Amino acid sequence: MYRTHTCGELNIKDINKEVELSGWVQKIRKLGGMTFIDLRDRYGITQLVFDENQNAELCQKADKLGREFVIKIKGKIIERSNKNPNIPTGDIEIIVSELTVLNNSEIPPFTIEDETDGGDELRMKFRYLDLRRNPVKENLLLRHKIVKEVRNYLDSQNFIEVETPVLIKSTPEGARDFVVPSRMNSGEFYALPQSPQVFKQLLMISGFDRYYQIVKCFRDEDLRADRQPEFTQIDCEMSFVEQEDILSTFEGLIKDLLKKTKAIDVKDAFPKISYDEAMSSYGNDKPDIRFGMKIKELTTIVQNKDFQVFNKVRYVGGICAKGCASYSRKQLDALTKFVQKPQIGAKGLVYVKFNEDGSFKSSVDKFYNTEDFEKWAELLGADRGDLLLILAGDKNITLNALAELRLEMGTRLNLRKPGVFAPLWVVDFPLLEWNEESQRFHAKHHPFTMPKTEDMHLIEKEPAKVRANAYDLVINGVEIGGGSLRIYNTGLQKEMFKHLGFTEEEANKQFGFLMNAFKYGAPPHGGIAFGLDRLVSLFAGVESIRDVIAFPKNNSGRDVMIDSPSAISEIQLKELMLKVVDKENN
């Protein structure tokens, strides 16, 4: 036996017990004839004491230990004189009588502490060491707890977990597929699934009316903080349901997770807003509603004056920053530079200070009078002491810039409070969106999304106006999950493929198996998928999903720890009938 207890469970009630512990050396402190060692395992830290006056040989052995050595000790628990209230074991320490070195350790490349000196790339390279740090460890423990509670909740709602294939058929919609060559079928390839979409629909046709799966998905796309080439979904589907049934069921899941993992009891129903309202009031389809500061359109009341910047554009919009009329020129210049960043795209910023004395001070004073500014202030809900921030230009670009500016001001004014969770449903998404590059419509979500019955008459002549029975769950400005009701009859599915630019032959080649399945009594069905990594990172209060994944990839899609992806041997290439082409010369 390597241990009778863990390093996180002993307390004052255990005084005088003889115990055995095993773990890693966290810290060593030498004070006179005494050596103190913090011994760490997954469960916590216990202080060990080596007394030179009681056992000089053992004390000398302890002095040769280094950080991250793996040791086993035997000793007696005593009450600690200088107690540490910051750890559960802080009332006790162990007088060591036996010490066994189980394994030595080289000096770690970074300090294994909560606040480390290791940069991202270094910690990724030595991820197995980074995982020993409390913040990373706690994230993975939270992930485990969330997954456990998800399974418990869905089981209570009569869902069953079914695994679906990982080697599937490549499909043209969505992000790029990762493809896998087949040795047994020369010249042909599997794809790794971007989601189990068609399989969960087939399960509904099979009669499994409530399915879920915590499943790996793969997308070959550019990476950022909330994306990885492989990620995990909580994937769910239900039969004989309408949209409200699905929203109610999975609103219940999120409430259950908040209560069980964050001790937050949400009683009220989640608010619902339409996609159009989200775009016009918040500038994007994933609004952070922890604070107000809604976007308002000003186009009609600011045009037809002498200010040509406003006259020449199709859209002018603004927000009201409460209590910010005292902003200095330096602060306003910083905001201007912020909205002019290439990824945001605004050309400039107009400000109006609504001063405490009722006067106005603006960057466009010479074009507008007090009466004009009063109208602007009224529309934006401004009072004395507030600051109006206004952008103009192409509508989509300007709304996006206002969305970013709103979030920036929310951060500066401490309105995006950590630990506060503000969920909402965004509904009534467009069914289709036009792509200028391909000059055709693409599915806003995916090709199997059910259009709203009341919009079906528009699908032939005005397809852009057709709304979908689709919905996203957003929490604190993060899209946590999304789904839709599905098309479940062959005729409507064919119509959808036609509007997406598929020929009948192409549709049959890609999705013929699903179309055939519809012929055999497909029930009405729909579902939702949650991004587990995003959900855990939100609950953990961290920015990047990498922090909640045990072994993530970097921003280039590489695992720098195991050096992957990597070249394969000529023998493997030959078996697969593949040849690597030099990109620069071809």
ABEGO torsion letter per residue (X at the ends): XABABBAAABBAAABGBBBBBBEBBABBBBBEABBBBBBBBAAEBBBBBBBAAABAAAAAAAAABBBGBBBBBBBBBBBBABBBAABAAAABBBBBABBBBABBBBBBABBBBABBABBAAAAAABAAAAAABAAAAAAAAAAAAAAAAAAAAAAAAGBBBBBBBABBBBBABEBBBBBBBBAABBGBBBBBBABAAAAAAAAAAAGBABBBBBBBBBBBBBBBAABBABBBBBBBBBBGBBAAAAAAAAAAAAAAAAAAAAGBBBABBBBBBBAAAAAAAAGBABBBAABBGBBBBAAAAABGBABAAAAABABBBBBBBBGAAABBAAAAAAAAAAAABAAAGBABBBBBBBBAAGBBBBAAAAABBAAAAAAAAAAAGBBBGBBBBBBBEBAAAAAAAAAAAAAAAAAAAGABBBGBBBBBBBBGBBABBBBAAAGBBBBAABAABBBBAAAAAAAAABAAABBBBBBBBBBGGBBABBBBBBBABAAAAAAAAAAAGBBAAAAAAAAAAAAAAAAAGBBBBBBBBBBAAAAAAAAAGBABAAAABABBBBAAGBBAAAGOBBBBBAAAAAAAGBBBBBAAAX
